[in-house]
C-alpha cells in the first residue's frame, strides 16, 4: 500500500528487478557497507559480524554486540531495526534489544562440542546461504578447520539449478562432504572436480559419520547444512564423537 514501507538491501539485484515492475510504497534501503545513498548502513567492528555500528542517515545510532555471525545476519539486523523504527521503536532501543537475541533453531545452532569438536546445524539450502554462513564462521574461527556436510534437499538444489555455483559457495570450508541421496538425477562429481580436492561425495550417512570422526580433531568446526532431518545425522555424529 502507499502508506507501507518496503525495506530492501541496496545491492540485491534480484529485488531491484522486482521493484522495477512497480512500487507504490515508501522505499528504505540498507547496506552492509558505508554508503551516503541509503538510509541505513553498518560498519563492522568484528570481522565475523558479531559486533557492528549501525548508522542512520550517516549518524551512528548504536553498536550491536550479539551472538550471530555473517554479513547476512548483519543485513537482517539492519532491516529489523528499520522496520521497528517505522512502527515507533527508536533505533537505539532496537540496537539494545538485538544484544538479547539468541538466534533461532537451525540457523548455525551449536548443538554440542564433543571432544572439543563444534557441531552446528544450519538450514542453509542454496549457494548464497551456504557461502555467507561459511564466510561468517571463517571470520569467527580464523584458521581453525571447517568441515561442511551438505545435503542438496531443497527443490531447486534437487533440480540442479545451482550446480554451477556450488563449488564456489563452499570455498571457505577446508573440507566438504556432499550427500548424494536416492532420487537425485544429477551427479555431484562435477562439483567435487571444481573443489580443488577438498570435496567428496557419500550416499550413506553412516559413512559420512565415519569420515567425520576420523578427520575431526579438537577445534574442528563441523557445519551440517540441510533443510530436512538428514537421517538424524546431527545427534548420531555427536554420539559417535563422544565415545
Beta strands, then each sheet from edge to edge (+ up, - down):
strand 1: 5-9
strand 2: 26-31
strand 3: 40-44
strand 4: 51-56
strand 5: 59-65
strand 6: 109-112
strand 7: 118-122
strand 8: 146-151
strand 9: 175-179
strand 10: 199-202
strand 11: 221-225
sheet 1: 1+ 2+ 3+ 4- 5+
sheet 2: 6+ 7- 11- 8- 9- 10-
end
